[in-house]
């Protein structure tokens, strides 16, 4: 299939395969050898996941368990701490709006827009949620009446994938909305019978602390030997 793509696009200088798992990496390299293209690795990044075959918090380090429990106690001072899955079109629309708001606040503090700044991106995911409500999860973490986090996840067979999030970050360093949300979400999926909570690619600190390292993803470019690519 990869060779057919290459042959169908003779004027393309590069073919980029992003976040390829090991079987696809092997196929891309084999296609390069067959078609005479050069190839190079653009990026390697590990994946991390939480094992759902045991109570979730038992798999964390003692320091992380203490951090999560302390944070939960602080939130419970404001009211009941709960994670719920909004149901119905109206509830999901409210959760989506909260996700965009919290996500934007975090990235604005970093001087960036975040992923929801692109209208086409948001429109695509709203359509995805509407057409596949059984495969898309918006999980809302609240303390009393206040939303402190929204997770946007996908589910497929025995695995849940964390895709995006928005959290209410505050100056109190005893509050850890991300760790609490992911821990409760993972336990939620464990009780639903899933086996893995996939934090996906990226070597972020929170992923290393929450999960165990899995396979490495590679982004690979196949390159034609042309004057343009040599100059580049």
Residue frames relative to the residue before (quaternion, step in Angstrom):
aa qw qx qy qz dx dy dz
X 1.0000 0.0000 0.0000 0.0000 0.00 0.00 0.00
X 0.6477 0.5086 -0.3178 0.4699 3.58 0.97 -0.83
X 0.6435 0.5138 -0.3193 0.4689 3.58 0.94 -0.84
X 0.6387 0.5274 -0.3304 0.4526 3.60 0.98 -0.79
X 0.6272 0.5258 -0.3317 0.4692 3.59 1.02 -0.76
X 0.6564 0.5175 -0.3041 0.4569 3.56 0.92 -0.96
X 0.6929 0.4812 -0.2760 0.4607 3.58 0.88 -0.97
X 0.6663 0.5122 -0.2994 0.4518 3.59 1.11 -0.65
X 0.7571 0.3047 -0.1681 0.5529 3.60 1.24 -0.36
X 0.0359 -0.8673 0.4963 0.0129 3.58 0.56 1.13
X 0.6802 0.4873 -0.2970 0.4601 3.60 1.17 -0.40
X 0.5244 0.6305 -0.4218 0.3869 3.61 1.22 -0.08
X 0.3754 -0.7433 0.5146 0.2044 3.56 -0.91 0.95
X 0.8118 0.0936 -0.0077 0.5764 3.55 1.03 -0.81
X 0.1404 -0.7289 0.6621 0.1033 3.51 -1.28 0.57
X 0.1059 -0.8272 0.5516 0.0193 3.58 -0.51 1.16
X 0.1162 -0.7674 0.6298 0.0305 3.56 -0.89 1.04
X 0.1402 -0.8371 0.5273 0.0410 3.56 -0.33 1.23
X 0.8602 0.0670 -0.0709 0.5005 3.54 -1.13 0.81
X 0.1994 0.8021 -0.5295 0.1909 3.55 0.87 1.00
X 0.3903 -0.6848 0.5663 0.2409 3.54 -1.07 0.82
X 0.7400 -0.4614 0.2504 0.4205 3.62 -1.19 0.45
X 0.6616 0.4946 -0.3551 0.4377 3.69 0.81 -0.72
X 0.6622 0.4853 -0.3130 0.4774 3.59 1.02 -0.76
X 0.5878 0.5647 -0.3664 0.4486 3.60 1.05 -0.70
X 0.6656 0.5042 -0.2980 0.4626 3.58 0.89 -0.96
X 0.6625 0.5036 -0.3065 0.4621 3.58 0.98 -0.82
X 0.6384 0.5261 -0.3262 0.4575 3.60 0.99 -0.80
X 0.6605 0.4961 -0.3067 0.4728 3.59 0.92 -0.90
X 0.6484 0.5103 -0.3201 0.4655 3.60 0.96 -0.82
X 0.6442 0.5132 -0.3205 0.4679 3.60 1.03 -0.77
X 0.6162 0.5434 -0.3422 0.4560 3.58 1.05 -0.73
X 0.6708 0.4949 -0.2973 0.4655 3.56 0.92 -0.90
X 0.6757 0.5029 -0.3016 0.4467 3.59 0.96 -0.83
X 0.7655 0.3776 -0.1917 0.4845 3.59 0.97 -0.87
X 0.4963 -0.6898 0.4094 0.3320 3.60 1.25 -0.12
X 0.4552 0.6710 -0.4597 0.3622 3.58 1.21 0.36
X 0.4321 -0.6504 0.5451 0.3051 3.53 -1.23 0.45
X 0.1174 -0.7965 0.5858 0.0928 3.58 -1.18 0.29
X 0.0224 -0.7837 0.6205 0.0129 3.54 -1.21 0.56
X 0.4452 -0.6698 0.5267 0.2752 3.54 -1.19 0.61
X 0.2807 -0.7754 0.5479 0.1407 3.57 -0.78 1.05
X 0.8080 -0.0568 0.1083 0.5763 3.57 0.97 -0.85
X 0.1028 -0.7399 0.6594 0.0843 3.51 -1.19 0.71
X 0.1088 0.7928 -0.5970 0.0568 3.57 -0.93 0.81
X 0.4398 -0.7073 0.4898 0.2577 3.55 -0.96 0.89
X 0.3044 -0.6992 0.6045 0.2302 3.54 -1.34 0.22
X 0.1508 -0.7769 0.6064 0.0774 3.54 -1.21 0.57
X 0.0001 -0.8033 0.5949 -0.0293 3.57 -1.09 0.70
X 0.3745 -0.6977 0.5689 0.2219 3.54 -1.29 0.52
X 0.3963 -0.7139 0.5339 0.2197 3.56 -0.83 1.04
X 0.1902 -0.8132 0.5447 0.0761 3.58 -0.74 1.07
X 0.4880 0.6696 -0.4388 0.3477 3.59 1.20 0.28
X 0.7329 0.2577 -0.1982 0.5977 3.59 1.31 0.05
X 0.6654 -0.4553 0.3602 0.4692 3.63 -1.19 0.27
X 0.5401 -0.7031 0.3563 0.2951 3.54 -0.62 1.20
X 0.7156 0.4771 -0.2916 0.4187 3.57 0.66 -1.05
X 0.5700 0.6007 -0.3833 0.4091 3.62 1.18 -0.46
X 0.6774 0.5090 -0.2959 0.4409 3.59 1.14 -0.53
X 0.5869 0.5812 -0.3718 0.4238 3.59 1.27 -0.12
X 0.5959 -0.5350 0.4441 0.4018 3.58 -1.26 0.31
X 0.6421 -0.5287 0.3781 0.4065 3.58 -1.20 0.44
X 0.6358 0.5335 -0.3334 0.4472 3.60 1.02 -0.75
X 0.6807 0.4729 -0.2970 0.4741 3.58 0.94 -0.84
X 0.6076 0.5408 -0.3583 0.4582 3.59 1.00 -0.72
X 0.6623 0.5035 -0.3024 0.4652 3.59 0.94 -0.91
X 0.6435 0.5322 -0.3184 0.4487 3.58 0.97 -0.85
X 0.6815 0.4870 -0.2876 0.4645 3.57 0.89 -0.95
X 0.6810 0.4878 -0.3010 0.4558 3.59 0.86 -0.89
X 0.6334 0.5160 -0.3317 0.4717 3.59 1.03 -0.75
X 0.6553 0.5092 -0.3085 0.4649 3.56 0.96 -0.85
X 0.6396 0.5242 -0.3263 0.4579 3.59 0.97 -0.80
X 0.6356 0.5210 -0.3326 0.4625 3.60 0.99 -0.78
X 0.6541 0.5082 -0.3201 0.4598 3.59 0.94 -0.83
X 0.6613 0.4888 -0.3154 0.4736 3.58 0.95 -0.77
X 0.6535 0.5340 -0.3185 0.4316 3.58 0.98 -0.80
X 0.5381 0.6017 -0.4043 0.4300 3.58 1.24 -0.24
X 0.6711 0.4839 -0.2856 0.4836 3.58 1.24 -0.42
X 0.7229 -0.3111 0.2431 0.5670 3.56 1.25 -0.43
X 0.7396 -0.3979 0.2814 0.4641 3.55 -1.28 0.01
X 0.2843 -0.7421 0.5876 0.1522 3.55 -0.98 0.96
X 0.1573 0.8058 -0.5551 0.1335 3.57 -0.65 1.04
X 0.2505 -0.7115 0.6368 0.1596 3.50 -1.34 0.51
X 0.0528 0.8097 -0.5821 0.0523 3.57 -0.67 1.04
X 0.3687 -0.7030 0.5705 0.2107 3.54 -1.30 0.50
X 0.3692 -0.7532 0.4964 0.2236 3.60 -0.28 1.24
X 0.2028 -0.7863 0.5778 0.0825 3.53 -0.98 0.94
X 0.7882 0.3209 -0.2332 0.4705 3.54 -1.12 0.60
X 0.6733 -0.5428 0.3363 0.3728 3.53 -1.22 0.59
X 0.6761 0.5059 -0.3050 0.4404 3.59 0.89 -0.89
X 0.6744 0.4875 -0.2986 0.4673 3.61 0.88 -0.90
X 0.6550 0.5033 -0.3172 0.4658 3.58 0.98 -0.80
X 0.6241 0.5376 -0.3390 0.4545 3.60 1.06 -0.72
X 0.6391 0.5096 -0.3219 0.4777 3.59 1.01 -0.77
X 0.6576 0.5060 -0.3069 0.4661 3.59 0.94 -0.89
X 0.6362 0.5281 -0.3314 0.4545 3.59 1.00 -0.78
X 0.6433 0.5171 -0.3141 0.4693 3.57 0.99 -0.82
X 0.6523 0.5031 -0.3080 0.4760 3.58 1.00 -0.80
X 0.6140 0.5446 -0.3392 0.4597 3.57 1.04 -0.78
X 0.6806 0.4837 -0.2970 0.4633 3.59 0.81 -0.96
X 0.6547 0.5230 -0.3184 0.4433 3.59 0.94 -0.86
X 0.7057 0.4553 -0.2742 0.4685 3.60 0.78 -0.98
X 0.6304 0.5312 -0.3263 0.4625 3.58 1.03 -0.82
X 0.6726 0.5027 -0.2964 0.4550 3.58 0.91 -0.94
X 0.6252 0.5504 -0.3416 0.4353 3.60 0.97 -0.81
X 0.6569 0.5156 -0.3054 0.4576 3.57 0.94 -0.91
X 0.7360 0.4316 -0.2489 0.4584 3.58 0.78 -0.99
X 0.5878 0.5620 -0.3719 0.4476 3.59 1.14 -0.51
X 0.6239 0.5284 -0.3386 0.4657 3.57 1.07 -0.68
X 0.6902 0.4403 -0.2669 0.5084 3.58 1.21 -0.47
X 0.5377 -0.6498 0.3851 0.3746 3.55 1.31 0.10
X 0.6420 0.4925 -0.3219 0.4915 3.58 1.20 0.46
X 0.5581 -0.6465 0.4210 0.3055 3.57 -1.27 0.35
X 0.3788 -0.6960 0.5260 0.3088 3.59 0.99 -0.70
X 0.6806 -0.5461 0.3141 0.3739 3.56 -1.24 0.39
X 0.6737 0.5264 -0.3142 0.4126 3.60 1.07 -0.61
X 0.4541 0.6881 -0.4481 0.3458 3.58 1.27 0.15
X 0.6597 0.4831 -0.3029 0.4895 3.60 1.22 -0.42
X 0.4483 -0.7257 0.4576 0.2509 3.57 -0.64 1.16
X 0.6468 0.5275 -0.3291 0.4417 3.60 0.96 -0.82
X 0.6192 0.5493 -0.3363 0.4491 3.58 1.06 -0.80
X 0.6874 0.4777 -0.2838 0.4677 3.58 0.82 -1.00
X 0.6503 0.5254 -0.3219 0.4442 3.58 0.94 -0.87
X 0.6287 0.5386 -0.3330 0.4514 3.58 0.99 -0.83
X 0.7249 0.4449 -0.2630 0.4554 3.58 0.79 -0.99
X 0.5975 0.5377 -0.3703 0.4656 3.60 1.06 -0.54
X 0.6476 0.4978 -0.3121 0.4853 3.58 1.05 -0.76
X 0.6302 0.5387 -0.3279 0.4530 3.57 1.03 -0.81
X 0.6603 0.5040 -0.3001 0.4690 3.59 0.95 -0.91
X 0.6612 0.5178 -0.3032 0.4502 3.57 0.98 -0.88
X 0.7518 0.4164 -0.2189 0.4620 3.57 0.89 -0.94
X 0.7954 0.2024 -0.1009 0.5623 3.60 1.18 -0.52
X 0.0103 0.8488 -0.5283 0.0176 3.61 0.64 1.05
X 0.6425 0.5309 -0.3269 0.4455 3.58 1.18 -0.48
X 0.7238 0.4093 -0.2345 0.5036 3.61 1.24 -0.33
X 0.7070 0.3909 -0.2434 0.5368 3.59 1.27 -0.20
X 0.1068 -0.8052 0.5831 0.0177 3.56 -0.85 1.01
X 0.0803 -0.7169 0.6892 0.0687 3.50 -1.08 0.88
X 0.0694 -0.8096 0.5828 -0.0040 3.59 -0.46 1.22
X 0.1862 -0.8063 0.5587 0.0551 3.55 -0.74 1.13
X 0.1639 -0.7622 0.6219 0.0736 3.57 -0.85 1.08
X 0.0447 0.8132 -0.5759 0.0708 3.56 -0.72 1.07
X 0.1908 -0.7191 0.6559 0.1276 3.51 -1.33 0.55
X 0.7780 -0.0290 -0.0354 0.6266 3.56 -0.24 1.25
X 0.7748 -0.2920 0.2404 0.5067 3.57 -0.79 -1.05
X 0.5991 0.5968 -0.3452 0.4071 3.58 1.28 -0.04
X 0.3438 -0.7148 0.5731 0.2059 3.56 -0.93 0.93
X 0.0860 -0.8159 0.5710 0.0302 3.58 -0.74 1.03
X 0.8204 -0.0057 -0.0222 0.5713 3.58 1.24 -0.01
X 0.0898 -0.7542 0.6477 0.0604 3.54 -1.23 0.64
X 0.1330 -0.7650 0.6257 0.0748 3.57 -0.95 0.92
X 0.1645 -0.7488 0.6354 0.0917 3.54 -1.07 0.83
X 0.0416 0.8307 -0.5430 0.1153 3.55 -0.33 1.33
X 0.2774 -0.7018 0.6213 0.2109 3.50 -1.38 0.27
X 0.1408 -0.7714 0.6112 0.1076 3.58 -1.18 0.52
X 0.0856 0.7768 -0.6198 0.0714 3.54 -1.08 0.77
X 0.8332 -0.0696 -0.0203 0.5482 3.54 -0.64 1.21
X 0.8213 -0.2284 0.1650 0.4961 3.63 -0.56 -1.08
X 0.6825 0.4869 -0.2680 0.4746 3.59 1.26 0.16
X 0.1825 -0.7310 0.6454 0.1257 3.53 -1.20 0.71
X 0.1954 -0.7824 0.5856 0.0824 3.57 -1.02 0.87
X 0.2685 -0.7406 0.5899 0.1772 3.59 -0.78 0.96
X 0.1511 -0.8350 0.5277 0.0387 3.57 -0.56 1.18
X 0.7982 -0.0910 0.0891 0.5888 3.61 0.81 -0.99
X 0.0884 -0.8000 0.5925 0.0338 3.54 -1.27 0.32
X 0.0804 -0.7482 0.6521 0.0918 3.51 -1.37 0.24
X 0.0386 -0.8248 0.5636 -0.0253 3.59 -0.75 1.04
X 0.4143 -0.6647 0.5629 0.2639 3.52 -1.25 0.55
X 0.0882 -0.8090 0.5809 0.0145 3.57 -0.21 1.29
X 0.0955 -0.7982 0.5947 0.0055 3.54 -0.97 0.95
X 0.6663 -0.5356 0.3530 0.3802 3.56 -1.30 0.32
X 0.5885 0.5731 -0.3651 0.4381 3.59 1.18 -0.49
X 0.2882 -0.8046 0.4938 0.1605 3.61 -0.37 1.21
X 0.5486 0.5842 -0.4139 0.4318 3.59 1.24 0.09
X 0.6281 0.5017 -0.3333 0.4927 3.56 1.29 -0.15
X 0.0031 0.8036 -0.5915 0.0650 3.56 -0.68 1.14
X 0.1423 -0.8498 0.4998 0.0882 3.61 0.39 1.20
X 0.6487 0.5363 -0.3286 0.4285 3.59 0.99 -0.76
X 0.6779 0.4820 -0.2989 0.4678 3.57 0.83 -0.95
X 0.6542 0.5077 -0.3177 0.4618 3.59 0.94 -0.87
X 0.6688 0.5114 -0.3076 0.4433 3.59 0.87 -0.94
X 0.6896 0.4721 -0.2940 0.4638 3.59 0.85 -0.91
X 0.6383 0.5258 -0.3344 0.4520 3.60 0.99 -0.78
X 0.6952 0.4568 -0.2786 0.4800 3.59 0.89 -0.91
X 0.6258 0.5282 -0.3429 0.4602 3.60 1.05 -0.70
X 0.6478 0.5160 -0.3207 0.4596 3.58 0.94 -0.86
X 0.6566 0.4911 -0.3120 0.4799 3.59 0.97 -0.81
X 0.5947 0.5633 -0.3446 0.4586 3.58 1.08 -0.74
X 0.6989 0.4532 -0.2706 0.4826 3.58 0.89 -0.93
X 0.5920 0.5582 -0.3710 0.4475 3.60 1.05 -0.64
X 0.6851 0.4788 -0.2834 0.4702 3.58 0.94 -0.89
X 0.6373 0.5022 -0.3257 0.4854 3.58 1.21 -0.39
X 0.5902 -0.6225 0.3441 0.3818 3.58 1.29 -0.02
X 0.4592 0.6650 -0.4653 0.3611 3.59 1.23 0.22
X 0.4101 -0.7516 0.4785 0.1949 3.58 -1.18 0.53
X 0.8094 0.1367 -0.0503 0.5689 3.60 1.16 -0.48
X 0.1747 -0.7334 0.6484 0.1058 3.54 -1.10 0.84
X 0.1785 -0.8373 0.5151 0.0416 3.53 -0.14 1.38
X 0.2437 -0.7789 0.5662 0.1152 3.57 -0.69 1.15
X 0.4086 -0.7664 0.4111 0.2768 3.55 1.40 0.05
X 0.7653 -0.4349 0.2484 0.4043 3.55 -1.34 -0.05
X 0.5671 0.5899 -0.4594 0.3454 3.53 -1.25 0.51
X 0.3179 -0.7764 0.5212 0.1564 3.54 -0.83 1.04
X 0.1684 0.7994 -0.5504 0.1724 3.58 0.67 1.14
X 0.6209 -0.5785 0.3867 0.3610 3.55 -1.14 0.70
X 0.6771 0.5016 -0.3178 0.4346 3.60 0.84 -0.90
X 0.6293 0.5264 -0.3438 0.4569 3.60 1.09 -0.63
X 0.6484 0.5133 -0.3221 0.4608 3.57 0.98 -0.82
X 0.6907 0.4829 -0.2854 0.4564 3.59 1.00 -0.78
X 0.7143 0.4550 -0.2577 0.4651 3.58 1.02 -0.75
X 0.8346 0.2417 -0.0770 0.4889 3.56 0.87 -0.94
X 0.4521 -0.6184 0.5490 0.3343 3.49 -1.37 -0.17
X 0.5373 -0.6545 0.4299 0.3132 3.55 -1.05 0.77
X 0.1696 -0.7840 0.5921 0.0769 3.54 -1.04 0.88
X 0.8131 -0.2149 0.1677 0.5144 3.55 -1.01 -0.79
X 0.4413 -0.6769 0.5266 0.2641 3.54 -1.27 0.48
X 0.2865 -0.7433 0.5831 0.1595 3.54 -1.02 0.89
X 0.1628 -0.7863 0.5911 0.0762 3.57 -1.04 0.80
X 0.1882 -0.7108 0.6596 0.1557 3.52 -1.17 0.68
X 0.0535 -0.8292 0.5534 -0.0579 3.56 -0.59 1.23
X 0.1764 -0.7627 0.6126 0.1094 3.55 -1.10 0.76
X 0.2123 -0.7139 0.6528 0.1382 3.54 -1.07 0.89
X 0.1065 -0.8386 0.5339 -0.0164 3.58 -0.69 1.10
X 0.3521 -0.7039 0.5754 0.2224 3.57 -0.97 0.91
X 0.4239 -0.6852 0.5309 0.2628 3.58 -1.08 0.71
X 0.2280 0.7615 -0.5653 0.2205 3.57 0.00 1.36
X 0.6787 -0.4581 0.3626 0.4450 3.56 -1.27 0.19
X 0.6485 0.5383 -0.3183 0.4341 3.57 0.95 -0.89
X 0.7067 0.4473 -0.2793 0.4716 3.58 0.84 -0.95
X 0.6135 0.5315 -0.3644 0.4564 3.62 1.09 -0.57
X 0.6419 0.5117 -0.3145 0.4767 3.57 1.02 -0.83
X 0.6479 0.5196 -0.3196 0.4562 3.56 0.96 -0.86
